[in-house]
């Protein structure tokens, strides 16, 4: 097996439980450089979530996506008891 074939990527999928409540599903999927370039690893992660009973709509992201960086900041602010305004993240580009 080549290094290209053995690469995997941890992916986070924001989806819903059967009752409609939001949940984060995490999984590790095969992710060659080409898969990362074209987002195939995100599709595999969404398929993994669906086979485990989660429903859509689904949004997938990984460590190089801005969404994960923003999520880490949101979690820190919420844990510190700070108010988080969604608009503040939209303006950070």
Order of alpha helices (4+ residues) and beta strands (2+ residues): alpha-beta-beta-alpha-alpha-beta-alpha-alpha
